[in-house]
Amino acid sequence: MQEVKTEMLINDKEVQPEEKEKVSLPPFGASKQHYALTVPNEDAVKIQFKAIANEKAKDAILHKIPVYKNGIAFKVADQGDMGENSTVKLSLTKNDKNISAYAEELEISVNPSPIEKICKASEFLAQYPYGCVEQTLNKFLPAVEIWHLNNKGKIPSIPEDPKLLDK
């Protein structure tokens, strides 16, 4: 069988396959070669592959592929009490030799804490008139958790509610 010469070009520069093997194919046959490449720091990469057996039996393909600088989007979130302090500092992922973390786009979302709604719901549950085991736990445990968070300073802007503590 006739040898098929192959050529891979990345941005018009020739790249060699990982393992150089002679390629010869029967009609309608298939073969594969693996090429390792470093993605360039550009907006796009031009990849061209040629296979030539003779003047009548040859083929080529050319693709221009966009390069996305962020391999994956990441989100950084934090929480804090903005009632007393209007500044929250976010620490981004530290760079190392394998990770390049930088922001191409920044979106800031400030949401009120759900703790106020939880306190109101706990007040409702504490006054719930029925008393089976499940309902007793449903009104008792949220109040205990709010009390616990409040004592640990996690929610310093919430005053103790004597109505809940009495229940």
LOSEPA-42029 format. One line per field, with one value per residue (C-alpha): chain; residue number from 0; x, y, z. Coordinates in Angstrom, 3 decimals, decimal comma. Each point is the difference from the previous one (the first is absolute). Last residue first. Example, Ala and Ser with C-alpha at 12.3 -4.5 7.8 and 13.67 -1.06 7.14 Angstrom:
unit <- (A / A)
pos <- (1 / 0)
u <- (13,670 / -1,370)
v <- (-1,060 / -3,440)
w <- (7,140 / 0,660)
END
This chain:
unit <- (A / A / A / A / A / A / A / A / A / A / A / A / A / A / A / A / A / A / A / A / A / A / A / A / A / A / A / A / A / A / A / A / A / A / A / A / A / A / A / A / A / A / A / A / A / A / A / A / A / A / A / A / A / A / A / A / A / A / A / A / A / A / A / A / A / A / A / A / A / A / A / A / A / A / A / A / A / A / A / A / A / A / A / A / A / A / A / A / A / A / A / A / A / A / A / A / A / A / A / A / A / A / A / A / A / A / A / A / A / A / A / A / A / A / A / A / A / A / A / A / A / A / A / A / A / A / A / A / A / A / A / A / A / A / A / A / A / A / A / A / A / A / A / A / A / A / A / A / A / A / A / A / A / A / A / A / A / A / A / A / A / A / A / A / A / A / A)
pos <- (166 / 165 / 164 / 163 / 162 / 161 / 160 / 159 / 158 / 157 / 156 / 155 / 154 / 153 / 152 / 151 / 150 / 149 / 148 / 147 / 146 / 145 / 144 / 143 / 142 / 141 / 140 / 139 / 138 / 137 / 136 / 135 / 134 / 133 / 132 / 131 / 130 / 129 / 128 / 127 / 126 / 125 / 124 / 123 / 122 / 121 / 120 / 119 / 118 / 117 / 116 / 115 / 114 / 113 / 112 / 111 / 110 / 109 / 108 / 107 / 106 / 105 / 104 / 103 / 102 / 101 / 100 / 99 / 98 / 97 / 96 / 95 / 94 / 93 / 92 / 91 / 90 / 89 / 88 / 87 / 86 / 85 / 84 / 83 / 82 / 81 / 80 / 79 / 78 / 77 / 76 / 75 / 74 / 73 / 72 / 71 / 70 / 69 / 68 / 67 / 66 / 65 / 64 / 63 / 62 / 61 / 60 / 59 / 58 / 57 / 56 / 55 / 54 / 53 / 52 / 51 / 50 / 49 / 48 / 47 / 46 / 45 / 44 / 43 / 42 / 41 / 40 / 39 / 38 / 37 / 36 / 35 / 34 / 33 / 32 / 31 / 30 / 29 / 28 / 27 / 26 / 25 / 24 / 23 / 22 / 21 / 20 / 19 / 18 / 17 / 16 / 15 / 14 / 13 / 12 / 11 / 10 / 9 / 8 / 7 / 6 / 5 / 4 / 3 / 2 / 1 / 0)
u <- (-41,918 / 1,507 / 3,106 / -2,132 / -2,030 / 3,202 / 1,423 / 3,732 / 1,180 / 1,085 / 2,856 / 2,669 / -0,883 / 3,029 / 0,963 / 0,124 / -2,906 / -2,188 / 0,772 / -0,994 / -3,203 / -0,967 / 0,715 / -2,059 / -2,953 / 0,187 / 0,041 / -3,029 / -2,836 / 0,635 / 0,937 / -3,404 / -1,697 / 1,754 / -0,734 / -3,708 / -0,953 / -2,396 / -0,479 / 2,814 / 1,287 / 3,668 / -0,487 / -1,141 / 2,949 / 2,311 / -1,387 / 0,681 / 3,550 / 0,575 / -1,251 / 2,492 / 2,776 / -0,445 / 2,903 / -0,422 / 1,662 / 2,870 / 1,070 / 3,229 / 0,897 / 3,545 / 1,103 / 3,446 / 1,092 / 3,293 / 1,080 / 2,915 / 0,324 / 2,766 / 3,019 / -1,903 / -2,336 / -1,984 / -3,766 / -1,642 / -0,425 / -3,129 / 0,024 / -3,353 / -0,373 / -3,178 / 0,611 / -2,645 / -3,042 / 2,138 / 0,201 / 2,002 / -0,139 / 2,337 / -0,190 / 2,524 / -1,207 / 1,928 / -0,357 / 2,029 / 2,871 / 0,129 / 2,046 / -2,452 / 1,826 / -2,140 / 0,655 / 0,985 / -0,274 / 1,779 / -0,303 / 2,118 / -0,272 / 2,128 / -0,318 / 0,443 / 3,511 / 1,104 / -0,610 / -0,362 / -1,668 / -0,189 / -1,157 / -0,516 / -0,763 / -0,318 / -0,216 / -2,171 / 0,027 / 3,667 / 1,973 / 0,836 / -1,302 / 2,962 / -0,132 / 0,160 / -0,747 / -1,371 / -0,132 / -2,872 / -0,756 / -3,014 / -0,681 / -2,420 / 2,495 / 2,921 / 2,131 / 3,670 / 1,290 / 3,568 / 0,243 / 1,379 / -1,207 / -1,087 / -0,728 / 2,192 / -1,250 / 0,686 / -0,544 / -2,721 / -2,052 / 0,067 / 0,928 / -0,322 / 1,570 / -0,595 / 1,662 / -1,956 / 2,125 / -1,207 / -1,079)
v <- (29,206 / 2,626 / 0,380 / 0,666 / 2,786 / 1,411 / 0,646 / 0,496 / 2,801 / -0,769 / 2,255 / -2,339 / -2,895 / -2,289 / 1,302 / -3,478 / 0,911 / 1,056 / -3,182 / -2,128 / 2,010 / -0,342 / -3,739 / -0,413 / 1,880 / -2,184 / -3,154 / 0,762 / 0,724 / -2,950 / -2,197 / 0,593 / -0,601 / -3,352 / -1,130 / 0,943 / 3,368 / 2,084 / 3,725 / 1,538 / 2,975 / -1,054 / -0,764 / 3,575 / 1,448 / -2,380 / 1,213 / 3,604 / -0,913 / -1,922 / 2,970 / 2,256 / -2,570 / -0,106 / 2,424 / 2,724 / -0,606 / 1,894 / -1,142 / 1,128 / -1,106 / 0,250 / -1,047 / -0,783 / -0,874 / -1,742 / -3,442 / -1,608 / -3,501 / -2,526 / 2,019 / 1,348 / 2,928 / 0,405 / -0,252 / 3,333 / 1,440 / 2,130 / 3,079 / 1,239 / 3,727 / 1,776 / -0,723 / 0,315 / -1,169 / -1,854 / -3,103 / -2,533 / -2,704 / -1,224 / -1,318 / -0,612 / -1,444 / -1,834 / -0,230 / -2,686 / -0,047 / 3,755 / 1,115 / -1,318 / -0,753 / 0,125 / -2,700 / 0,725 / -3,258 / -1,205 / -3,443 / -1,632 / -2,884 / -1,902 / -2,850 / 1,350 / 1,457 / -2,804 / -1,262 / 3,433 / 0,666 / 3,595 / 1,400 / 3,687 / 1,518 / 3,785 / 1,112 / 2,832 / 2,901 / -0,458 / -1,429 / -3,156 / -3,405 / -2,287 / -2,930 / -3,765 / -1,810 / -3,522 / -1,917 / -2,046 / -2,291 / -0,836 / -2,036 / 0,878 / -1,428 / -1,664 / 2,317 / 0,591 / 2,139 / -0,318 / 0,738 / 2,983 / -0,241 / 3,223 / 1,525 / 2,888 / 3,578 / 2,259 / 3,721 / 1,781 / 0,853 / -3,709 / -2,088 / -3,787 / -1,845 / -3,512 / -2,077 / -3,091 / -3,025 / -2,142 / -3,512)
w <- (74,544 / 2,295 / -2,174 / -3,073 / 1,631 / 1,546 / -3,497 / 0,242 / -2,246 / -3,562 / -1,232 / 1,359 / -2,316 / 0,134 / 3,428 / 1,520 / 2,323 / -2,959 / -1,892 / 3,033 / 0,643 / -3,667 / 0,178 / 3,202 / -1,548 / -3,126 / 2,197 / 2,232 / -2,437 / -2,299 / 2,983 / 1,592 / -3,346 / -0,428 / 3,572 / -0,105 / 1,486 / -2,016 / 0,675 / -2,094 / 2,005 / -0,230 / -3,712 / -0,713 / 1,928 / -1,812 / -3,348 / 1,030 / 1,027 / -3,244 / -2,018 / 1,773 / -0,471 / -3,773 / -0,345 / -2,533 / -3,334 / -1,563 / -3,451 / -1,569 / -3,501 / -1,239 / -3,463 / -1,288 / 3,512 / 0,534 / 1,066 / -1,800 / 1,322 / -0,649 / 1,215 / 2,989 / 0,342 / 3,193 / -0,342 / 0,726 / 3,482 / 0,334 / 2,235 / 1,322 / 0,580 / 1,177 / 3,668 / 2,705 / -1,953 / -2,523 / 2,146 / -1,934 / -2,562 / -2,663 / -3,515 / -2,743 / -3,254 / -2,656 / -3,748 / -1,653 / -2,439 / 0,160 / -2,992 / -2,554 / -3,228 / -3,132 / -2,633 / -3,597 / -1,900 / -3,148 / -1,581 / -2,653 / -2,449 / -2,469 / -2,488 / -3,538 / 0,383 / 2,291 / 3,548 / 1,622 / 3,370 / 1,219 / 3,348 / 0,801 / 3,392 / 0,388 / 3,624 / 1,272 / 2,487 / 0,869 / 2,918 / -1,904 / 1,059 / 0,438 / -2,334 / 0,094 / -3,242 / -0,246 / -3,283 / -1,323 / -2,918 / -2,124 / -3,113 / -2,823 / -2,552 / 1,826 / 2,081 / 0,606 / 2,856 / 1,205 / 3,675 / 1,921 / 3,576 / 1,725 / -3,402 / -1,186 / -0,233 / -2,987 / 0,477 / -2,029 / 3,111 / 0,860 / -3,029 / -0,160 / -2,939 / -1,222 / -2,705 / -1,046 / -0,910 / -2,891 / 0,693)
END
